[in-house]
Amino acid sequence: MLALHAFRDLLWTAVVLHAAVFLVAFVLDLARRRLPAWLWGAYLVASVLVLVQGLSGVGLYLTGFRPPDTLHLVYGLLSLAGGVAAFGLRPGGFLRVPPDREARAVALVSLTVTALLLRAYQTGAFGR
């Protein structure tokens, strides 16, 4: 589980996917266009990667491994909440936003999750 949680490629893939979703959603929001279906697929993959990271971190915490900085837990839990929010924003999801605000909501959530993932990495890898 430690190898999975500390697997940098998994984290960086989630960061890059969320950043890419942010850029595309931001441009589509400026153009007042709806999100294409392929973007929801990329967003789902990015959210699953965050979920895998989060669940492996919870498992590590429960087995006695503690991060060097307790802020890592806060950033990790907030990233996990952002992944759940991303899942809820999908068409037919549990979070409802007006169709003309869909791209903006996705852009904001994906940018927030990107920042939280980067901050969680900093507090986990370089924490005190």
Summary of the structure (lengths in Angstrom):
residues: 128
radius of gyration: 15.0
end to end distance: 22.0
largest distance: 48.9
contacts: 380
relative contact order: 0.19
helix: 77%
strand: 0%
